[in-house]
Amino acid sequence: MQDSNKRELASPGRTRRTFTKQFKADLVAQANSGTVSVSQLAIDHRINTNQLRKWIADAKRKSLPAILPVSVNDEVAIDQTPMVGSGMMEMNMDGVMLRFHSGWDPQVVATLIKACR
């Protein structure tokens, strides 16, 4: 059975309401349009504001890709700036900061640089 708000009501013995996917999608679209507040939209359709916010969050989560594309650039600018007097070396590689304290092994440094590429 459907009423004017396009919500699908459960069997008469139940008090919990269920809603069609289309009804939820329509409310989420209205909420995302910014023409009406989420609270007012929930009040207008006689649902809990937290429930509508959950539907909005679920829709946003479903619209995001499961795996984000990543590209690797072999040309990395290495900025080697030794810290004078501390025996420490810092390297900034495209936002990745490597810090080597005194006694660092050149082979370990080379391995870490290759791993960061």
N, C-alpha and C positions, 0 to 999 in steps of 0.2 A: 504494500500500500504506500502511495506517495502523497505528500501534501504539497502546498504551493511553494514551499522552500526547497523542493527537490530532495528532501532527505528521506531516506528509506527507513521506515520504522520496523523494529524487530517484532517478533510474535507478541500477541496481546498479553501473555503471561509474564513477559520480561519488562523490567523498568529501564534497562539500559538501551540507549538508542544507538543505532549504527547508521553510517552515512555512506553514500555512494562515492566512488572515486571521483566522479565528475563534480559532485557537490563540493568535495574538499578542494579539488583543483580550481574551481571557480572562486572559492573564498580566498585561497592562497593568491590567485592572480589579482583579486581586488585589493588584498592587503599589500602586495608588492607594487601596485600601481601608485600608492601614496595619496590617493584621493580621499581616503577615509582611514581613520586610525584603527589599529588592530582591535583595541578595546571596543570601539563603537561598532565595528563589524561583528564582533562576537555577540554583543548585546542585541543587535538587530536580528541576528539569526538564532538567538536563545541558546548559545553554547558557551562553555567556559573559555575565558580568554587564554588560559594556559594550554587548553586543548588546541586552539587555533594556532598558537605559537609553536606547538609541537608539530602540527601539520606543515607550517612554514619551514621549520628546521629540517623536517624529513624531506620535503621537496627540494630544498637547497642541497642537502647531502646527496640525493639521488641525481642531481644535475651535474655534480662534479665528477671528473674522470677518476677512475679507480687508480690509475697509474699516470703520473705526470711525465710528460716527455722530458728527456734530459739529453743535452748534447755536450760532447767533450771536445775541447779545443786543445790541440797539441802544442800550440804556441802560447806558452805561459811566460809572462814577464816576471822575472825573479828579482826582487829588491833585497839585496843583502846589505844590511846595515848593522855592523858589529857595534855592540855597546862597549865603549871605551872604558877600560879598567875593571870591568866586571867579569870578563871571561865568558860572556854570553853572546850568542848570535841570534838575531831575529830575521825571519824571512816572511815577506808578505806575497802570497801567490794568489792573485785574483780573489782576495777576501779571506783566504785561509792563512792564518798566522801560525808560523812554526817558530818556537823558541827553543834554543839549545843552550843549556847551561855549560859551565866549564867541563872540559874533559869529553866533549862530543866526538864520536867516531865518524870520519868522513863517509864510510860505507853505509852507516845507518842513515846519515843525512841524505845520501844519494837514493837510498831505498825509499825514504819518506817522500822525497821530491817526486819520484816516479809514481808512487801511490797516489799523490795528490793530483796528478795529471789525469 
